[in-house]
């Protein structure tokens, strides 16, 4: 039990430990980069970016490019969703709601509101940001107009 310190055997192995850590960081970086979705926000001349969003109550949105026939079904968790199309293309957007909600309108940041247009057909002339809006649907409770009489 003398005063000699216990020596660890890392002196010659440090380089391998550091190399292993660097390799692990590189592998994690490659995995993270491979799991990134492709970017659709870059447009070229003649293209437009369309972003579709939905407020509370939206269940699904189906978007179809009427020129190409390409179509996608989106759920609320997919929104907002961004895609590119050719300027001049006509797209159709159809929103459906979850229980207890009703479709109200499509809202465009640069065009205003289009009430009750569902499905909506529009010609894309530039970048669009559109939102499906819903309202809660309340079923009226029937009321009695007279008090029933109970007979013995």
MDAnalysis code that builds the backbone (N, CA, C; Angstrom):
import MDAnalysis as mda
import numpy as np

u = mda.Universe.empty(456, n_residues=152, atom_resindex=np.repeat(np.arange(152), 3), trajectory=True)
u.add_TopologyAttr("name", ["N", "CA", "C"] * 152)
u.add_TopologyAttr("resid", np.arange(1, 153))
u.add_TopologyAttr("resname", ["UNK", "UNK", "UNK", "UNK", "UNK", "UNK", "UNK", "UNK", "UNK", "UNK", "UNK", "UNK", "UNK", "UNK", "UNK", "UNK", "UNK", "UNK", "UNK", "UNK", "UNK", "UNK", "UNK", "UNK", "UNK", "UNK", "UNK", "UNK", "UNK", "UNK", "UNK", "UNK", "UNK", "UNK", "UNK", "UNK", "UNK", "UNK", "UNK", "UNK", "UNK", "UNK", "UNK", "UNK", "UNK", "UNK", "UNK", "UNK", "UNK", "UNK", "UNK", "UNK", "UNK", "UNK", "UNK", "UNK", "UNK", "UNK", "UNK", "UNK", "UNK", "UNK", "UNK", "UNK", "UNK", "UNK", "UNK", "UNK", "UNK", "UNK", "UNK", "UNK", "UNK", "UNK", "UNK", "UNK", "UNK", "UNK", "UNK", "UNK", "UNK", "UNK", "UNK", "UNK", "UNK", "UNK", "UNK", "UNK", "UNK", "UNK", "UNK", "UNK", "UNK", "UNK", "UNK", "UNK", "UNK", "UNK", "UNK", "UNK", "UNK", "UNK", "UNK", "UNK", "UNK", "UNK", "UNK", "UNK", "UNK", "UNK", "UNK", "UNK", "UNK", "UNK", "UNK", "UNK", "UNK", "UNK", "UNK", "UNK", "UNK", "UNK", "UNK", "UNK", "UNK", "UNK", "UNK", "UNK", "UNK", "UNK", "UNK", "UNK", "UNK", "UNK", "UNK", "UNK", "UNK", "UNK", "UNK", "UNK", "UNK", "UNK", "UNK", "UNK", "UNK", "UNK", "UNK", "UNK", "UNK", "UNK", "UNK", "UNK"])
u.atoms.positions = np.array([
    [0.837, -1.180, 0.000],
    [0.000, 0.000, 0.000],
    [0.877, 1.236, 0.000],
    [1.876, 1.212, -0.796],
    [2.793, 2.330, -0.864],
    [2.152, 3.522, -1.534],
    [2.911, 4.529, -1.738],
    [2.403, 5.760, -2.306],
    [2.451, 5.816, -3.818],
    [2.702, 4.704, -4.471],
    [2.759, 4.723, -5.938],
    [1.353, 4.816, -6.509],
    [1.096, 5.802, -7.416],
    [-0.226, 5.899, -8.028],
    [-0.452, 4.749, -9.011],
    [-1.715, 4.427, -9.175],
    [-2.078, 3.380, -10.121],
    [-2.043, 3.992, -11.512],
    [-1.352, 3.371, -12.418],
    [-1.238, 3.893, -13.773],
    [-2.265, 3.217, -14.665],
    [-2.947, 4.040, -15.450],
    [-3.925, 3.541, -16.402],
    [-3.213, 3.273, -17.719],
    [-3.659, 2.312, -18.447],
    [-3.013, 1.923, -19.681],
    [-3.498, 2.686, -20.902],
    [-3.837, 3.999, -20.786],
    [-4.363, 4.771, -21.913],
    [-3.279, 5.505, -22.685],
    [-2.080, 5.545, -22.175],
    [-1.055, 6.378, -22.787],
    [-0.849, 6.047, -24.268],
    [-0.697, 4.815, -24.605],
    [-0.486, 4.445, -25.990],
    [-1.787, 4.282, -26.768],
    [-2.923, 4.248, -26.079],
    [-4.213, 3.985, -26.739],
    [-5.048, 5.245, -26.958],
    [-4.566, 6.392, -26.529],
    [-5.345, 7.626, -26.683],
    [-5.665, 7.940, -28.140],
    [-4.747, 7.722, -29.011],
    [-4.962, 8.029, -30.424],
    [-6.117, 7.208, -30.976],
    [-6.197, 5.952, -30.556],
    [-7.295, 5.093, -31.027],
    [-8.627, 5.538, -30.430],
    [-8.615, 5.991, -29.205],
    [-9.828, 6.488, -28.564],
    [-10.326, 7.744, -29.270],
    [-9.435, 8.674, -29.575],
    [-9.800, 9.910, -30.270],
    [-10.268, 9.594, -31.685],
    [-9.566, 8.708, -32.384],
    [-9.969, 8.326, -33.741],
    [-11.345, 7.665, -33.727],
    [-11.612, 6.847, -32.734],
    [-12.921, 6.195, -32.615],
    [-14.037, 7.196, -32.382],
    [-13.798, 8.191, -31.537],
    [-14.804, 9.224, -31.280],
    [-15.070, 10.054, -32.531],
    [-14.026, 10.411, -33.258],
    [-14.207, 11.170, -34.505],
    [-14.993, 10.336, -35.513],
    [-14.661, 9.065, -35.636],
    [-15.398, 8.173, -36.542],
    [-16.866, 8.071, -36.165],
    [-17.159, 7.984, -34.880],
    [-18.547, 7.912, -34.408],
    [-19.314, 9.185, -34.760],
    [-18.687, 10.346, -34.584],
    [-19.330, 11.613, -34.928],
    [-19.612, 11.681, -36.430],
    [-18.671, 11.228, -37.253],
    [-18.863, 11.234, -38.703],
    [-20.013, 10.310, -39.094],
    [-20.082, 9.131, -38.514],
    [-21.165, 8.180, -38.824],
    [-22.517, 8.756, -38.423],
    [-22.609, 9.360, -37.255],
    [-23.871, 9.979, -36.819],
    [-24.269, 11.093, -37.780],
    [-23.311, 11.896, -38.224],
    [-23.603, 12.965, -39.179],
    [-24.127, 12.425, -40.495],
    [-23.554, 11.354, -40.985],
    [-24.013, 10.742, -42.239],
    [-25.434, 10.209, -42.082],
    [-25.714, 9.563, -40.973],
    [-27.061, 9.024, -40.731],
    [-28.078, 10.155, -40.668],
    [-27.767, 11.221, -39.971],
    [-28.699, 12.355, -39.868],
    [-28.921, 13.003, -41.223],
    [-27.883, 13.164, -42.012],
    [-28.023, 13.774, -43.334],
    [-28.851, 12.891, -44.263],
    [-28.721, 11.585, -44.145],
    [-29.466, 10.667, -45.011],
    [-30.946, 10.646, -44.679],
    [-31.314, 10.985, -43.458],
    [-32.718, 10.952, -43.048],
    [-33.448, 12.260, -43.268],
    [-32.805, 13.244, -43.875],
    [-33.450, 14.526, -44.145],
    [-34.282, 14.416, -45.414],
    [-35.524, 14.956, -45.401],
    [-36.331, 14.914, -46.619],
    [-35.728, 15.837, -47.672],
    [-35.979, 15.530, -48.936],
    [-35.442, 16.400, -49.983],
    [-36.052, 17.789, -49.896],
    [-35.273, 18.785, -50.187],
    [-35.752, 20.158, -50.135],
    [-36.603, 20.454, -51.360],
    [-37.761, 21.044, -51.116],
    [-38.640, 21.420, -52.230],
    [-38.850, 22.923, -52.263],
    [-38.063, 23.669, -51.497],
    [-38.300, 25.101, -51.411],
    [-37.575, 25.897, -52.494],
    [-36.603, 25.292, -53.168],
    [-35.872, 26.006, -54.204],
    [-36.656, 25.925, -55.509],
    [-36.871, 27.058, -56.119],
    [-37.591, 27.070, -57.390],
    [-36.683, 27.575, -58.493],
    [-36.992, 27.163, -59.695],
    [-36.276, 27.661, -60.852],
    [-37.231, 28.550, -61.635],
    [-36.716, 29.197, -62.657],
    [-37.560, 30.069, -63.473],
    [-38.730, 29.262, -64.023],
    [-39.911, 29.815, -63.940],
    [-41.090, 29.127, -64.428],
    [-41.750, 28.235, -63.404],
    [-41.181, 28.158, -62.206],
    [-41.771, 27.348, -61.151],
    [-42.310, 28.222, -60.035],
    [-43.244, 27.656, -59.288],
    [-43.817, 28.334, -58.129],
    [-43.831, 27.357, -56.963],
    [-43.729, 27.884, -55.751],
    [-43.822, 27.074, -54.543],
    [-45.205, 27.271, -53.935],
    [-45.873, 26.167, -53.669],
    [-47.193, 26.196, -53.039],
    [-47.051, 25.569, -51.663],
    [-47.498, 26.285, -50.639],
    [-47.479, 25.771, -49.277],
    [-48.916, 25.629, -48.811],
    [-49.253, 24.443, -48.329],
    [-50.609, 24.173, -47.850],
    [-50.540, 23.938, -46.354],
    [-51.445, 24.604, -45.635],
    [-51.518, 24.471, -44.191],
    [-52.966, 24.207, -43.807],
    [-53.186, 23.832, -42.579],
    [-54.542, 23.603, -42.101],
    [-54.668, 24.007, -40.652],
    [-55.797, 24.607, -40.335],
    [-56.060, 24.986, -38.951],
    [-56.681, 23.813, -38.210],
    [-56.919, 23.983, -36.931],
    [-57.508, 22.933, -36.122],
    [-58.830, 22.488, -36.744],
    [-59.054, 21.200, -36.778],
    [-60.260, 20.644, -37.362],
    [-60.039, 20.006, -38.713],
    [-58.905, 20.309, -39.370],
    [-58.617, 19.701, -40.672],
    [-58.157, 18.267, -40.437],
    [-58.758, 17.346, -41.173],
    [-58.375, 15.944, -41.078],
    [-57.395, 15.560, -42.163],
    [-57.765, 15.818, -43.419],
    [-56.901, 15.510, -44.557],
    [-57.026, 16.598, -45.613],
    [-56.020, 16.686, -46.446],
    [-56.056, 17.553, -47.622],
    [-55.510, 16.730, -48.784],
    [-56.270, 16.687, -49.865],
    [-55.816, 16.005, -51.081],
    [-55.505, 17.087, -52.112],
    [-54.289, 17.041, -52.652],
    [-53.854, 18.021, -53.643],
    [-53.551, 17.275, -54.936],
    [-54.126, 17.774, -56.031],
    [-53.906, 17.160, -57.339],
    [-53.472, 18.237, -58.322],
    [-52.396, 17.969, -59.051],
    [-51.987, 18.842, -60.144],
    [-52.761, 18.359, -61.372],
    [-53.701, 19.156, -61.822],
    [-54.584, 18.755, -62.913],
    [-53.827, 18.653, -64.245],
    [-52.668, 19.299, -64.364],
    [-51.881, 19.245, -65.598],
    [-51.063, 17.965, -65.698],
    [-50.523, 17.512, -64.559],
    [-49.651, 16.336, -64.575],
    [-50.348, 15.084, -64.062],
    [-51.436, 15.259, -63.318],
    [-52.119, 14.121, -62.708],
    [-51.511, 13.695, -61.382],
    [-50.405, 14.323, -60.976],
    [-49.777, 13.984, -59.699],
    [-50.707, 14.375, -58.563],
    [-50.790, 13.511, -57.553],
    [-51.707, 13.749, -56.444],
    [-51.074, 13.266, -55.153],
    [-51.433, 13.913, -54.052],
    [-50.939, 13.494, -52.746],
    [-52.040, 13.689, -51.715],
    [-52.152, 12.722, -50.801],
    [-53.074, 12.820, -49.674],
    [-52.266, 13.168, -48.433],
    [-52.631, 14.253, -47.789],
    [-51.921, 14.730, -46.604],
    [-52.816, 14.621, -45.387],
    [-52.253, 14.255, -44.260],
    [-52.990, 14.295, -43.004],
    [-52.577, 15.550, -42.249],
    [-53.274, 15.826, -41.175],
    [-52.994, 17.040, -40.403],
    [-51.538, 17.088, -39.929],
    [-50.949, 15.943, -39.625],
    [-49.562, 15.949, -39.151],
    [-48.571, 16.264, -40.269],
    [-48.982, 16.143, -41.542],
    [-48.111, 16.470, -42.671],
    [-48.063, 17.969, -42.950],
    [-48.980, 18.709, -42.362],
    [-49.122, 20.135, -42.664],
    [-48.293, 20.979, -41.720],
    [-47.678, 22.055, -42.162],
    [-47.708, 22.573, -43.520],
    [-46.878, 21.705, -44.461],
    [-47.284, 21.683, -45.727],
    [-46.622, 20.903, -46.761],
    [-46.293, 21.825, -47.915],
    [-45.081, 21.708, -48.446],
    [-44.621, 22.597, -49.510],
    [-44.238, 21.763, -50.727],
    [-44.639, 22.232, -51.898],
    [-44.243, 21.565, -53.130],
    [-44.069, 22.594, -54.235],
    [-43.379, 22.181, -55.285],
    [-43.170, 23.043, -56.442],
    [-44.023, 22.565, -57.603],
    [-44.462, 23.502, -58.410],
    [-45.167, 23.174, -59.648],
    [-44.789, 24.233, -60.680],
    [-45.209, 23.998, -61.899],
    [-44.934, 24.935, -62.972],
    [-45.956, 26.060, -62.945],
    [-45.488, 27.296, -63.101],
    [-46.433, 28.411, -63.182],
    [-47.388, 28.151, -64.331],
    [-48.661, 28.376, -64.090],
    [-49.688, 28.103, -65.081],
    [-50.415, 26.797, -64.833],
    [-49.856, 25.916, -63.970],
    [-50.540, 24.667, -63.643],
    [-51.819, 24.952, -62.868],
    [-52.792, 24.090, -63.033],
    [-54.031, 24.163, -62.255],
    [-53.970, 23.082, -61.199],
    [-54.188, 23.474, -59.947],
    [-54.216, 22.489, -58.876],
    [-55.601, 22.465, -58.252],
    [-55.936, 21.304, -57.728],
    [-57.189, 21.132, -57.001],
    [-56.834, 20.745, -55.567],
    [-57.456, 21.412, -54.613],
    [-57.250, 21.097, -53.200],
    [-58.610, 20.768, -52.588],
    [-58.656, 19.640, -51.883],
    [-59.886, 19.197, -51.222],
    [-59.543, 18.922, -49.762],
    [-60.229, 19.609, -48.860],
    [-59.997, 19.413, -47.429],
    [-61.159, 18.631, -46.828],
    [-60.835, 17.753, -45.906],
    [-61.867, 17.086, -45.112],
    [-61.572, 17.380, -43.652],
    [-62.594, 17.270, -42.833],
    [-62.455, 17.658, -41.432],
    [-62.560, 16.458, -40.509],
    [-62.156, 16.675, -39.283],
    [-62.348, 15.668, -38.248],
    [-63.757, 15.843, -37.677],
    [-64.157, 14.894, -36.862],
    [-65.494, 14.928, -36.274],
    [-65.728, 16.223, -35.507],
    [-66.929, 16.731, -35.602],
    [-67.391, 17.945, -34.922],
    [-66.878, 19.241, -35.559],
    [-66.277, 19.160, -36.755],
    [-65.838, 20.356, -37.471],
    [-66.418, 20.347, -38.872],
    [-66.564, 21.528, -39.440],
    [-67.039, 21.675, -40.814],
    [-66.073, 22.598, -41.550],
    [-65.856, 22.314, -42.841],
    [-64.986, 23.168, -43.644],
    [-65.608, 24.553, -43.755],
    [-64.766, 25.579, -43.675],
    [-65.252, 26.948, -43.754],
    [-64.722, 27.662, -44.991],
    [-63.383, 27.686, -45.181],
    [-62.823, 28.470, -46.285],
    [-61.371, 28.103, -46.542],
    [-60.895, 28.556, -47.693],
    [-59.471, 28.546, -47.996],
    [-58.993, 29.981, -47.838],
    [-57.919, 30.166, -47.091],
    [-57.350, 31.493, -46.892],
    [-55.985, 31.542, -47.571],
    [-55.742, 32.608, -48.347],
    [-54.472, 32.826, -49.031],
    [-53.847, 34.101, -48.492],
    [-52.577, 34.014, -48.114],
    [-51.887, 35.192, -47.586],
    [-51.909, 36.362, -48.556],
    [-51.843, 36.085, -49.852],
    [-51.751, 37.176, -50.818],
    [-53.023, 37.347, -51.657],
    [-54.061, 36.554, -51.416],
    [-55.285, 36.658, -52.214],
    [-56.554, 36.863, -51.395],
    [-56.518, 36.557, -50.127],
    [-57.716, 36.687, -49.303],
    [-58.382, 35.346, -49.047],
    [-59.680, 35.396, -48.750],
    [-60.434, 34.217, -48.335],
    [-61.444, 33.814, -49.389],
    [-61.538, 32.514, -49.624],
    [-62.532, 31.942, -50.532],
    [-63.424, 31.028, -49.702],
    [-64.593, 31.547, -49.335],
    [-65.509, 30.806, -48.475],
    [-66.145, 29.636, -49.215],
    [-66.230, 28.516, -48.530],
    [-66.985, 27.329, -48.937],
    [-66.600, 26.785, -50.307],
    [-65.415, 27.081, -50.811],
    [-64.946, 26.513, -52.078],
    [-64.147, 25.250, -51.773],
    [-64.822, 24.123, -51.758],
    [-64.173, 22.860, -51.435],
    [-64.840, 21.756, -52.231],
    [-64.239, 21.236, -53.278],
    [-62.852, 21.426, -53.672],
    [-62.604, 22.798, -54.296],
    [-61.355, 23.189, -54.264],
    [-60.938, 24.473, -54.828],
    [-60.028, 24.204, -56.018],
    [-60.351, 24.804, -57.143],
    [-59.504, 24.733, -58.339],
    [-58.858, 26.102, -58.523],
    [-57.539, 26.135, -58.712],
    [-56.900, 27.419, -58.949],
    [-55.701, 27.263, -59.856],
    [-55.463, 28.304, -60.616],
    [-54.320, 28.359, -61.521],
    [-53.174, 29.030, -60.775],
    [-52.034, 28.384, -60.748],
    [-50.877, 28.886, -60.010],
    [-50.078, 29.822, -60.910],
    [-50.032, 31.101, -60.530],
    [-49.270, 32.093, -61.287],
    [-48.033, 32.573, -60.533],
    [-47.904, 32.136, -59.291],
    [-46.766, 32.534, -58.461],
    [-46.812, 31.760, -57.162],
    [-45.910, 32.063, -56.255],
    [-45.868, 31.372, -54.975],
    [-47.164, 31.593, -54.203],
    [-47.651, 30.519, -53.562],
    [-48.893, 30.589, -52.787],
    [-48.681, 30.012, -51.401],
    [-49.358, 30.609, -50.428],
    [-49.439, 30.050, -49.077],
    [-50.918, 29.992, -48.756],
    [-51.473, 28.773, -48.688],
    [-52.909, 28.616, -48.494],
    [-53.193, 27.794, -47.238],
    [-54.291, 28.159, -46.566],
    [-54.659, 27.500, -45.321],
    [-56.116, 27.076, -45.381],
    [-56.363, 25.801, -45.059],
    [-57.738, 25.311, -44.939],
    [-58.249, 25.710, -43.556],
    [-59.389, 26.381, -43.534],
    [-59.975, 26.824, -42.266],
    [-61.258, 26.051, -42.000],
    [-61.442, 25.712, -40.749],
    [-62.628, 24.971, -40.331],
    [-63.297, 25.708, -39.181],
    [-64.514, 25.302, -38.920],
    [-65.209, 25.830, -37.747],
    [-65.839, 24.660, -37.031],
    [-65.983, 24.821, -35.735],
    [-66.590, 23.755, -34.957],
    [-68.065, 23.648, -35.341],
    [-68.514, 22.438, -35.461],
    [-69.894, 22.184, -35.863],
    [-70.656, 21.755, -34.621],
    [-71.604, 22.582, -34.211],
    [-72.383, 22.302, -33.010],
    [-73.787, 21.888, -33.423],
    [-74.169, 20.708, -32.988],
    [-75.515, 20.232, -33.276],
    [-76.454, 20.888, -32.274],
    [-77.487, 21.577, -32.777],
    [-78.397, 22.244, -31.844],
    [-79.138, 21.233, -30.974],
    [-79.302, 21.607, -29.730],
    [-80.043, 20.772, -28.792],
    [-81.522, 21.104, -28.913],
    [-82.361, 20.083, -29.145],
    [-83.792, 20.373, -29.252],
    [-84.340, 20.874, -27.915],
    [-85.249, 21.806, -27.997],
    [-85.884, 22.325, -26.787],
    [-87.365, 21.975, -26.812],
    [-87.900, 21.773, -25.640],
    [-89.324, 21.471, -25.524],
    [-90.102, 22.781, -25.526],
    [-91.192, 22.804, -26.255],
    [-91.998, 24.023, -26.291],
    [-93.134, 23.973, -25.283],
    [-93.446, 22.780, -24.806],
    [-94.475, 22.670, -23.769],
    [-94.060, 21.605, -22.780],
    [-94.568, 21.713, -21.596],
    [-94.238, 20.753, -20.551],
    [-95.175, 19.564, -20.658],
    [-94.605, 18.343, -20.736],
    [-95.498, 17.174, -20.842],
    [-96.258, 16.971, -19.533],
    [-97.482, 16.486, -19.656],
    [-98.335, 16.217, -18.498],
    [-98.332, 14.713, -18.244],
    [-98.045, 14.370, -17.016],
    [-98.070, 12.965, -16.642],
    [-99.406, 12.641, -15.996],
    [-100.036, 11.605, -16.440],
    [-101.312, 11.207, -15.851],
    [-101.091, 9.989, -14.970],
    [-101.800, 9.965, -13.832],
    [-101.628, 8.808, -12.921],
    [-102.212, 7.538, -13.495],
])
